[in-house]
Amino acid sequence: MDFWPEFLASSWGREFVAGGVGGMAGVVSGYPLDTLRVLQQSSPSGSAFSILCNVVCAEGPIALYRGMAAPMAAVTFQNAMVFQVYAILSRTCDPSVSAKDPPSYKGVALGGFGTGAIQSLILSPVELVKIRLQLQRDAKSKPHQLQSHNGPIDVAKSIMRAEGLRGIYRGLFITVLREAPSYGLYFWTYEYIREKLHPGCRKTGEESLQTMLVAGGLAGIASWICCYPLDVVKTRLQAQDPSQYLPPRYSGIADCFRKSVRDDGYGVLWRGLGTAVSRAFLVNGAIFATYEIALRCLFSNSSRAIQTEKMQSS
C-alpha cells in the first residue's frame, strides 16, 4: 500500500516512472512507421509507398501494428531504465561537475554511450520478436509460410524451443554496436539543441513544449543516421529463422554485410532511411516531451505533498 508513495517520493523513482510514460508515448506514435521500415529493410526492392499499399490492401491497416505488444510490454521498463541509467552515468562519467549544475556535454555523451550498451540486453530479444512478427504474413496472402505465430509469447516460445537462449539473443552484439554510439549522440544532441533553442533551460528546466519536441526529434534523427547501416544488417540477421531455412542465409555480421552489398549494392544499407528518419522525429519528440512533462508533474505533486505534511505536522 505504501510502495508507490515512497517510490515516487524519491528522485530516481520519479525519473523511472516519467521515462516509462515517455516510452509508451513513443511506441504508440511511431509503430506503423517502424513496421514499414522493417519491411523496407528486409525486402529487395519497392518504395515505402508501394510496400505500404501492398500491406494495407492485403491485410488491412491493423497489419501495421502487428507485433506492437512485444515492445509495448517491455518499453515501460526499458525506457524507464534508459533514463534512470543515463541520469546516473551522465554524472558518474564527469564527477567534476557540481550536483547543482546540469551534467557536462562530455558526461552526457559518455553516459548515453554506456546506457545504450546496457539497455541492449533488454532491447535485443524484444526487437527479435517484434521483427519476426512484423515480417509475418497472413496465411492467405502467403500460403507457403511454414509457421504462423499468434503473438509475441508464441514467437518467443518457438525460438526457445528451436534455438534456446542463444536464439533469443540472436543479434545482441550488433545491437550493442548500434545502440552504444547512437545513444551517446542521442542524448548529446538533445541537450545541445535544447540549450541552443532556449539558452539556460538545462539549468532552469523552463523550456517550452516546442523546444522539447524539436530537440527530441532532431536527437532521434541524428542517432538513426549515424548507425543506420548497422540497423539494416541487424534487421536482416534477426529476420532469418533458422528453424525454417537451413542453412541460414547469413552466418554473421560480416557475411550479412558482404552478401547484402553484393546482391543489392551499397544503397541497400540506407534502404528505409526516409521512413526511419520521419519516425525518429515523431517518436523521439513525443518521448522527450512526455518525459519532461511527466517529470515536472511528478515533482510538482511531490512538492505539494511535502508541504501538506509540514502543515499537518505543525
C-alpha positions as CSV (number, residue, x, y, z in Angstrom):
1,M,0.0,0.0,0.0
2,D,2.8,2.4,0.9
3,F,5.1,1.4,-2.0
4,W,4.1,3.9,-4.7
5,P,4.0,7.0,-2.4
6,E,7.5,6.1,-1.1
7,F,8.7,5.2,-4.6
8,L,7.6,8.4,-6.2
9,A,9.0,10.4,-3.3
10,S,12.5,9.6,-4.5
11,S,14.1,11.5,-7.4
12,W,15.1,8.3,-9.2
13,G,11.6,6.9,-8.7
14,R,10.1,9.9,-10.5
15,E,12.6,9.7,-13.3
16,F,11.9,6.0,-13.7
17,V,8.1,6.5,-14.0
18,A,8.5,9.5,-16.3
19,G,10.8,7.5,-18.6
20,G,8.3,4.7,-18.8
21,V,5.4,7.0,-19.7
22,G,7.6,8.7,-22.4
23,G,8.5,5.3,-23.8
24,M,4.9,4.3,-24.2
25,A,4.1,7.6,-26.0
26,G,6.9,6.9,-28.4
27,V,5.7,3.3,-29.3
28,V,2.1,4.4,-29.9
29,S,3.1,7.4,-32.0
30,G,5.6,5.7,-34.3
31,Y,4.9,2.0,-34.6
32,P,3.3,1.9,-38.1
33,L,6.3,3.7,-39.5
34,D,8.6,1.2,-37.7
35,T,6.8,-1.7,-39.3
36,L,7.2,0.0,-42.7
37,R,10.9,0.5,-42.0
38,V,11.4,-3.2,-41.2
39,L,9.5,-4.3,-44.3
40,Q,11.7,-2.0,-46.5
41,Q,14.9,-3.2,-44.9
42,S,14.1,-6.9,-45.4
43,S,12.7,-6.6,-49.0
44,P,15.0,-6.5,-52.0
45,S,13.0,-3.7,-53.7
46,G,10.0,-1.5,-53.5
47,S,9.3,2.1,-52.3
48,A,7.8,2.9,-48.9
49,F,4.6,3.9,-50.6
50,S,4.2,0.7,-52.6
51,I,5.0,-1.5,-49.7
52,L,2.6,0.4,-47.5
53,C,-0.2,0.0,-50.2
54,N,0.5,-3.7,-50.6
55,V,0.3,-4.4,-46.8
56,V,-2.8,-2.3,-46.2
57,C,-4.6,-3.8,-49.3
58,A,-3.7,-7.4,-48.4
59,E,-4.1,-7.4,-44.7
60,G,-5.7,-4.0,-43.6
61,P,-4.3,-1.2,-41.6
62,I,-4.1,-3.3,-38.4
63,A,-1.2,-5.2,-40.0
64,L,1.0,-2.1,-39.4
65,Y,0.5,-2.7,-35.7
66,R,1.5,-6.3,-35.7
67,G,4.0,-7.2,-33.0
68,M,3.3,-4.0,-31.0
69,A,2.5,-6.0,-27.9
70,A,6.2,-7.0,-27.6
71,P,7.7,-3.6,-27.4
72,M,4.8,-2.1,-25.5
73,A,5.1,-4.8,-22.8
74,A,8.8,-4.1,-22.4
75,V,9.1,-0.5,-23.3
76,T,7.9,0.9,-20.0
77,F,10.7,-0.8,-18.1
78,Q,13.2,-0.4,-20.9
79,N,12.7,3.3,-21.4
80,A,12.4,3.9,-17.6
81,M,15.7,2.1,-17.2
82,V,17.3,4.1,-20.0
83,F,16.5,7.4,-18.4
84,Q,17.5,6.2,-15.0
85,V,20.8,4.7,-16.0
86,Y,21.6,7.8,-18.1
87,A,20.9,10.1,-15.2
88,I,23.4,8.1,-13.1
89,L,26.1,7.6,-15.8
90,S,26.0,11.2,-17.0
91,R,27.0,12.3,-13.5
92,T,29.4,9.4,-12.9
93,C,31.3,9.9,-16.2
94,D,32.2,13.5,-15.2
95,P,32.3,13.9,-11.4
96,S,34.0,17.3,-11.7
97,V,30.6,18.9,-12.3
98,S,28.6,20.1,-9.3
99,A,25.4,18.3,-8.5
100,K,23.6,21.7,-8.7
101,D,24.6,22.1,-12.3
102,P,23.5,20.1,-15.3
103,P,25.8,17.3,-16.5
104,S,28.6,18.4,-18.8
105,Y,28.3,17.5,-22.5
106,K,31.2,15.1,-22.0
107,G,29.2,13.3,-19.2
108,V,26.1,13.4,-21.4
109,A,27.8,11.7,-24.3
110,L,29.7,9.0,-22.3
111,G,26.6,8.4,-20.1
112,G,24.5,7.9,-23.3
113,F,27.1,5.5,-24.7
114,G,27.0,3.3,-21.6
115,T,23.3,3.5,-21.4
116,G,22.9,2.2,-25.0
117,A,25.2,-0.7,-24.3
118,I,23.4,-1.7,-21.1
119,Q,19.8,-1.4,-22.5
120,S,20.7,-3.7,-25.4
121,L,20.3,-6.6,-23.1
122,I,16.6,-5.9,-23.0
123,L,16.2,-4.4,-26.4
124,S,17.8,-7.2,-28.5
125,P,15.3,-10.0,-27.7
126,V,12.3,-7.6,-27.8
127,E,13.3,-6.5,-31.3
128,L,13.9,-10.0,-32.4
129,V,10.4,-11.0,-31.5
130,K,9.0,-7.7,-33.0
131,I,10.8,-8.2,-36.3
132,R,9.6,-11.8,-36.7
133,L,6.0,-10.7,-36.1
134,Q,6.3,-7.6,-38.4
135,L,7.6,-9.8,-41.3
136,Q,5.0,-12.4,-40.8
137,R,2.3,-12.5,-43.4
138,D,-1.3,-13.7,-43.1
139,A,-1.6,-17.4,-44.2
140,K,-3.9,-16.5,-47.0
141,S,-1.5,-13.9,-48.5
142,K,1.5,-16.3,-48.2
143,P,0.3,-19.9,-48.3
144,H,3.9,-21.1,-48.4
145,Q,4.5,-19.7,-44.9
146,L,5.7,-22.7,-42.9
147,Q,4.7,-21.4,-39.5
148,S,2.4,-18.6,-38.3
149,H,2.7,-17.2,-34.8
150,N,-0.2,-15.8,-32.8
151,G,1.6,-13.2,-30.8
152,P,4.9,-12.3,-29.1
153,I,4.8,-15.0,-26.5
154,D,4.2,-17.6,-29.1
155,V,7.2,-16.3,-31.1
156,A,9.4,-16.3,-28.0
157,K,8.4,-19.9,-27.1
158,S,9.1,-21.1,-30.7
159,I,12.5,-19.5,-30.7
160,M,13.4,-21.0,-27.3
161,R,12.3,-24.5,-28.4
162,A,14.2,-24.3,-31.6
163,E,17.4,-22.4,-30.6
164,G,17.4,-22.0,-26.9
165,L,18.6,-18.8,-25.1
166,R,21.2,-18.2,-27.8
167,G,18.4,-17.9,-30.3
168,I,16.6,-15.3,-28.1
169,Y,19.7,-13.2,-28.1
170,R,20.4,-13.5,-31.8
171,G,21.8,-10.1,-32.9
172,L,22.9,-9.0,-29.4
173,F,26.4,-8.0,-30.5
174,I,25.3,-5.9,-33.4
175,T,22.6,-4.3,-31.3
176,V,25.3,-3.2,-28.8
177,L,27.3,-1.8,-31.8
178,R,24.3,0.1,-32.9
179,E,22.9,1.3,-29.6
180,A,26.0,2.5,-27.7
181,P,27.2,5.2,-30.1
182,S,23.7,6.2,-31.2
183,Y,22.6,6.8,-27.6
184,G,25.7,8.8,-26.9
185,L,24.9,11.1,-29.9
186,Y,21.2,10.9,-29.0
187,F,21.4,12.5,-25.5
188,W,24.2,14.9,-26.5
189,T,22.2,16.2,-29.4
190,Y,19.1,16.7,-27.3
191,E,20.9,18.6,-24.5
192,Y,22.9,20.7,-27.0
193,I,19.9,21.7,-29.2
194,R,17.5,22.4,-26.3
195,E,20.2,24.7,-24.8
196,K,20.6,26.5,-28.2
197,L,16.9,26.9,-28.7
198,H,16.3,28.1,-25.1
199,P,19.5,29.3,-23.5
200,G,19.7,28.5,-19.8
201,C,17.0,25.8,-19.9
202,R,19.3,23.0,-18.9
203,K,19.7,24.6,-15.6
204,T,16.2,26.1,-15.1
205,G,14.2,23.4,-16.9
206,E,11.8,26.0,-18.3
207,E,12.0,25.2,-22.0
208,S,8.7,25.3,-24.0
209,L,6.9,22.3,-25.4
210,Q,8.0,23.3,-28.9
211,T,11.7,23.2,-27.7
212,M,11.2,19.7,-26.3
213,L,9.6,18.4,-29.4
214,V,12.2,19.9,-31.8
215,A,15.2,18.9,-29.7
216,G,13.9,15.4,-29.1
217,G,13.0,15.0,-32.8
218,L,16.4,16.1,-34.1
219,A,18.2,14.0,-31.5
220,G,16.3,11.0,-32.8
221,I,17.2,11.8,-36.4
222,A,20.9,12.2,-35.5
223,S,21.0,8.9,-33.6
224,W,19.4,6.9,-36.5
225,I,21.6,8.4,-39.3
226,C,24.9,7.6,-37.5
227,C,24.1,3.9,-37.2
228,Y,21.6,3.1,-39.9
229,P,23.7,0.6,-42.0
230,L,24.2,-1.4,-38.8
231,D,20.4,-1.4,-38.2
232,V,19.8,-2.8,-41.7
233,V,22.3,-5.6,-41.1
234,K,20.7,-6.3,-37.7
235,T,17.2,-6.5,-39.2
236,R,18.3,-9.0,-41.8
237,L,20.2,-11.1,-39.2
238,Q,17.2,-11.2,-36.8
239,A,14.7,-11.7,-39.6
240,Q,16.1,-15.1,-40.7
241,D,14.5,-18.0,-38.9
242,P,17.0,-21.0,-38.8
243,S,14.1,-23.4,-37.9
244,Q,12.5,-22.7,-41.3
245,Y,15.5,-22.1,-43.5
246,L,18.5,-24.4,-43.2
247,P,21.3,-23.4,-43.6
248,P,20.6,-19.7,-42.6
249,R,21.3,-17.2,-45.4
250,Y,23.7,-15.2,-43.2
251,S,26.3,-16.7,-40.9
252,G,27.2,-13.5,-39.1
253,I,27.6,-9.7,-39.3
254,A,30.4,-9.6,-41.9
255,D,28.7,-12.2,-44.0
256,C,25.4,-10.4,-44.0
257,F,27.1,-7.1,-44.9
258,R,29.0,-8.7,-47.8
259,K,26.1,-10.6,-49.2
260,S,23.7,-7.6,-48.9
261,V,26.0,-5.3,-50.7
262,R,26.8,-7.9,-53.3
263,D,23.2,-8.7,-54.1
264,D,21.7,-5.2,-53.8
265,G,24.5,-2.7,-53.9
266,Y,25.6,-0.2,-51.2
267,G,22.2,1.5,-51.4
268,V,20.7,-1.3,-49.5
269,L,22.5,-0.1,-46.4
270,W,20.4,3.0,-46.5
271,R,17.1,1.5,-47.6
272,G,14.2,2.7,-45.5
273,L,16.2,5.7,-44.1
274,G,13.5,8.2,-45.1
275,T,10.9,6.2,-43.2
276,A,13.2,5.8,-40.2
277,V,14.1,9.5,-40.0
278,S,10.4,10.5,-40.2
279,R,9.5,8.1,-37.5
280,A,12.5,9.2,-35.4
281,F,11.5,12.8,-35.4
282,L,7.9,12.0,-34.4
283,V,8.7,9.3,-31.8
284,N,11.6,11.0,-30.0
285,G,9.9,14.3,-29.9
286,A,7.0,12.6,-28.2
287,I,9.3,10.6,-25.8
288,F,11.3,13.6,-24.6
289,A,8.2,16.0,-24.4
290,T,6.2,13.4,-22.5
291,Y,9.2,12.5,-20.2
292,E,9.8,16.2,-19.3
293,I,6.2,17.0,-18.7
294,A,5.6,13.8,-16.6
295,L,8.7,14.5,-14.6
296,R,7.6,18.1,-13.8
297,C,4.1,16.8,-12.8
298,L,5.6,14.2,-10.5
299,F,8.0,16.8,-8.9
300,S,5.2,19.3,-8.5
301,N,2.9,16.7,-6.9
302,S,5.7,15.6,-4.6
303,S,6.4,19.2,-3.5
304,R,2.8,19.8,-2.7
305,A,2.6,16.5,-0.7
306,I,5.7,17.6,1.3
307,Q,4.2,21.0,2.0
308,T,0.9,19.4,3.1
309,E,2.7,17.1,5.5
310,K,4.6,20.0,7.0
311,M,1.4,21.9,7.6
312,Q,-0.3,18.9,9.2
313,S,2.7,18.3,11.5
314,S,2.8,21.9,12.6
